[in-house]
Amino acid sequence: LKSWLAAGPVHGAYWRPALDNEGTPSEMDLARWHEALRVRVKSLYATMRILYEQVAAPGTFLVSATGLGGQHGYDETGAIAPFGGAVVGFTKTYKRERMDALVKAVDFEAERKPSEVADILIEETLRDPGAIEIGYKEGLRWTVGLQEQLAADGKPGLTLDSNTVFLVTGAAGSIVSAITADLATASGGTFYLLDLVPEPDPENPDLKRFATGFGADKDGLKRDLFARIQARGERATPALVEKELAALERAQAAHSAIAAVRAAGGTAHYFSVNLTDADAVTKIIKQVRERSGHIDALLHAAGTERSHFLPDKDAREFDLVFDVKSDGWFNLLHAIGDMPLGATVAFSSIAGRFGNAGQTDYSAANDLLCKITSSFRSTRPATRGIVIDWSAWGGIGMATRGSIPKMMELAGIDMLPPEAGIPLIRREL
């Protein structure tokens, strides 16, 4: 690409690897999963990072093509080649960063002739620059709209009781901890709680300070951490103090989740695990299989977010943010295999639905989860797939840190109150 740019400007890119059907994820191994995503989305990241200054002005374009089925997976069949979701998520965010360029994700039925696809992609480049997600199915041109619907659909939901088995990733997040407590109170069931954070020591005096009105003593704890870091002979920077404080917050959230399950008469099994480690995930699922034999609800809430515009987002950051969500999801589903799985709840974000500047990786991973869940209609019909596109939460969670609440207020975005968000998962199930 750099040698081409030395010869003259590039005005646009047609990105077409996601037209190819990657095959069924359940039949893949991890190496094939990685290669399919490398070809489709990680190469797109590398390409558009180099073309960032080129594909920016009016008259320049990025047009991505996918084979999700012609309606972006929002139809009865569900997504056919769901890896296209990662491409669509990335593309929507590119538009957020490059508002003047024409940016589209154009979706096709599986059996479209290459010549028809080529004609349509060129036609889409020449008109309607305001529409991002376009689909072609049964001779019609489609886009995605929003419709307000009642939460209750009249169909029987999941019964939550002492026999219900939950598996929860990202369990040491403050939001996930609160949701776990809500589900535990409603069920008294069995919870397998997974997070990178080591199992918390309930006797840790710092955690006890959290439990006894810590909010009032946050500055006191910061001062103590500052002194401890200095006593270790390290340079006690504000960033390092915040990092240690965040680790304590996660340990406290994990402890709260375990305590809430036990207080409700349920059973809690906690595992410290890196979800991108396939062997470690497989070992945990083996224990679930031996102890419980099934999972009623898998909540995949693990994830991390680091916002940087594409030129400032290096490959390590992209991989870190993308892989926790995507590889974690694959490793879980692969290890679960044919074990009965009642419902999945993937935690996505409005960044996955609409794109969000600085979040190409986060948006791509979230929309990938959405489209794989959509494909369950064909590939896992016995499993009920749910994805929640969360907004930023107020009061708890990642979006309460630093300047984010103020930025949200200036942008006119209402943050989600915990009392409104926490019961949503239970109601959906």
N, C-alpha and C positions, 0 to 999 in steps of 0.2 A: 504493500500500500504506500509506504513512504517513497519507494522508487517511482511509483505512478504519480504521486503528488509532486515529485521533483520535475516531472515532465509537463504538468499542467493541472488545473483545478478539477476536482470531482464534484459534480453537481447533485448526485443522488446515489442511493443504494437500494437495490431490490434484494431482500433477504429471504431465501427460499428453502433452506434446509428443513424447516418444519412442515413442508408439504409431504415429506416422506413419513410413512407410518413407522414409528420406532419399534412396534411390536408390543405385546402385553407385558407391562412391568412385572407381573407375577411370575413370568417365565424368564426374567432377566437375572443375571448375577450382577454384583456391584460394579465390576469392571465395565460391563456393557451399559449399565445405567449411566456411569460417569462419562463414557464415550459419547453416548447419545446426547447428553446434556452439553458436553464440550462442543460438539459440532453445532448444536442448535443455538444455545444461549451464551456460552462463554466465549465462543468465537465472535458472536454478535457484539458482546461487550468490548472485546479487543479491537474489532473493526471500527465501531462508532466512537471509541475513545480517540483513535487516530484521526477519524474524519470529523471530529467535533467542531473544529473551526470552519470546515468546509460545508457541512450540512447544518446550516444555521439561518441563512438569510432567506427572504422570500425568493421563490423559484428553485430552492433546493429541496430534497425530499429523502425520506426513509419510508419505504413501503415493504412491510413484512407480509409473508404469505404463510398460512397455516392450513392444516388438514383436519381441523377439529370436527368437521361435518357440515359446515356451511352456516351454522347458527351459534358458533362459539361455545358449543356444549350446553346451551340453555334450552335444548329440545328434549323430546321424550327419550331419544336414544342415548343422550349424553355424549361427551367428547370422545371422538374416535381415536385421534392421535394426540393424547393429552399433553405431551411434552411441548406442544405449541403454546400452551398456557404460559410457559416461562418466557417465550418470545413476545407474546402479547403484553405481558406485564412489563417487560423491559421497554417495549416500544411505546407504551402509554406514558412511562416516565420520561423517555427521551423527548416526547412532545412537551411535557411540563418544563423541561430545561431549554428547549429550543422552540419557543412558541411561534416564531415567524416561519419556520420550515413546514412543509407539508409532511405530516407523519400519519401513517395508517397501518392497521393490522387487518388484512383481508383474508377471510376464512372461506374454505372451499369444501364441497362434498368430495368423498374419497375417489369417485370415478371420473372426475373431470379430465378432459383431454389437455395435454400440455399446451397446445396451441390456444385453446380457450382461456386457460389460466394466464398465459402471456398477454393476450389481447385485453383481458379484464384488468390486469395489473397496470398496463399502460394507460388504459381508459381512466382508472382510479387516480392515476398521477396527474391527469389533466383537468380534473373537476372535483367539486365538493370538498374543499380543503378543511372544512369545519368538522367533518365526521371522522372519528378515529377508528372505531370498531365496525367493520363492514363484513357482511357475509353474503354468499351466493348459494341458494338452495332452491331446487325445483323451479328454476327459471325466474326466481325473484331475487331482488337485492334487499338485504336486511340490515338493520342495525340493532343495538341493544338499548332498550328503554328501561325505565324504572316504574314499578307499580306498587302502590301501598296495599298490603294485604293483612288480614287478621292473622295473628299467631296461631290460633286454634284452627285446625283444618278438618275437624270432625273425625279424624282417623284415630285408632287406638295408639296411645303413646307407650313408652317404656314404663314398666312397673318398677319403682324404686323401693327396694326393701333390703332386709339383711342378707338376701341371697345375691344381690347385685354386685358384680365385679367391675371395678373401674381401674383403668391404667392411665396415669396422668404424667405427661412429660412437662418439663419446665416448672416442676412442683414447688420450687423455692422462689418463684416470683410472687410478689405481694398480691397481685390480682388473682393469680392461679390458686394461691393459698386460700384466699377468701372464697373463691368458687368451690374449692374442695370442701371447705367447712360447710358451705350451703348444701352441697350434695350429700355430705356425711350426715348432717342433721336430718335431711329428708329420708335417708335410706338406712343408716347404720350398717352399710355394706362393707365389702373388702376393697381396699385401695392399695394399688401398687404405685408408689410415688417415685418418679425418676427425675434426677437433676444432676448437673455437674458438681454442685456443692456437696462436700462431704456430709455424712449424717451428723446433724447438730448434737452437741453435748448439752443436755438439758440443765446441767450443773454449771455451765459457763456463766460467770457473774455478769458479763456484758449482755448476754441474752436476757438475764433477769432484769437488768436495767431497762431493756426494751419493754419488757412485759409490765413493768410498774411505772407507767406514764412516762416512757422514754422521751416522748415529744418535748416535754418541758426541759429535759436534760441533754438535748442533742449537743449543745455547745460544750457541756461538761465532758461528754464522751469524746468529742473531737479533741479537746485539750489533753485528755488522757492518752488517746491514740498518738497525738503529736509527741508527747513526752516519751511514750514507749518506743516509737520509731527512732527518736534521738538516742535513747538508752541502748538501742541495738547498734548504734554507730552509723546509722543511715541519715541521709538528708531528708528532713521531714517537710516535704513540699505539700501545699494544699491538695494537689492532685493525688498524692499518695495517701493522704489522710482520707480523702473522699473514697478512694478505692477500697481501703480497709473498712470504712464505714458501710460501703455498699455490700461488701462480703458479709458483714455482720447482719445487715438488713435481710439478705437472702437466707442466712442461717436461721434467723428469727422467723422468717416466713415459712421455712421448711418445718421448723419446730412447731409453729402454730397449726400447720396443716395436720401433722401427725397427732398433736394433742386434740384437735377438733374431731378427728376420726375416732379416737379412743373415747373421748367424752360422749360421743353419740352411740357408744356400744359397738362400734365397728372395729375392723382389723386393719392396721396400717403396716405395710412392708415398704421400707425406704431403701432406694438403691442410688449410690453415687455413680454416675456413668456419663461418658461422652457418647452422645447418640450417633456420632459419625464413626464410632468403633463398632463395626458390624458384629464381630465375635462377642464383644461384651454385651451388646443388645440381645444376641441370640441366647446367651447364657441366662439372662434375666427372663426372657420369654419362656425358656425351658422350665424355669421354676414356676412361672404362672401356669403353664400347661399341667405340671405335676400337681400343684396345689389346688387349682381351681378348674382347669379343663376348658374354660371359656372366658371370653371378655364381653361384658355387656356394653360398655362404653369406653372407647379409646379417645382421650382428650390429648391432642398434640398441640401443646402451648409453648414448647421450647422455641427459643429464637433470640437473636440479638440484632440490634439496629445501630448502624453508624452512618450518619448522613454526610455525604460529600458529593458535590457535583462530579460528573464523569471524569473530567481531566484530573481531579484530585483523588479519585478512587482507585487505589492500586489493586493489582490482581489478588494480593493476599486478603485485603479487606473484602473484595467482592466474594471470594471463595468462602471466607469465614461466615459472612452473613447469609449467603445463599445455601451453603452446605448443611448448616445446623438444621434448617427447616427441611430441605429437600432430602439429604442423605438420611437424616433422622427418620423421616416419613417412610422412605424406602426400606431402611433396615428394620423398622418395626413391622411393616406389612409383610416383608419377606420372611421374617422370623415367625410371625403369627401364622402365615401360610393358610392351611385349611381349618385351623382351629375356629370354632364358632365365634363370630364377631358381630354383636348386635348393632352397634352404631359407632360411627367415628365423628368426632367434632374437631375440625382443624381450625386453629386460630389464625385468621387472616387479618387483613387491614384494609381500610379504605385506600391505602396505597396500592394494594393489589387490584382493587376494582377500578380506580381512576388514574393510577400513577401518581407519583409525588416527587417533586424535584429533590435530588440528592439521594434517592432511594431506588436506583436501578436494580440492585441486587435484592433488596427487600421486596419490591414490587414483583420482580420475576419469580422469586420463590413462592410468594403468597398466591399468585395467579396459577402457578404450577399445581399447588395443593388444591386450589379450586377446581381445576380441570381434571385432575386425577380423581377427585371425589365425584365429579360429574360422570366420569367414565364408569363408576361403580354400577350405574344403571344397567350396563351391559356385562361388566366383568365380575361384579360382586353383588348380584341382585338381592341376596339375603341380608346385606348390610345396609343400614340406613346412613347415608352420607350427609353430614351437615358441615357447612363452613360459615363462620361468622366473620364478616368484614368489620372489625372493631374500629371505632374512632379513638381518639386519644382519651384516656381516662383522667378524670380529675381526682385529686386526693391521694391516689395510690398509683404505683407503677412508674414506668420509664418516663412518661411525659410530664411528671411532676417536678423533674430535676431542672436546675439551672434556669435558663431564660425561656424554656418551652411554653409554660403557661401564659407568659406575657405575649409571646409571639402568636399564640393561638387566639388570644383576646384581640390583638391588633388585626388578625386576619378574619375576625368575625366568626370564629369556630367555637361552638359550645362544646366543652369537654363533658364526657359521660360521667354522671355521678355514680359512685360505687353502688348505692342502694338501687339504682336502676339497672346497672350492668350485671351485678353478681347473680340475680335469679334467672337471667336470660337463658343460660345453658340448661338449667333444670326444666324451665318451661318448654324449651325446644325439644328436649328429650321426652 
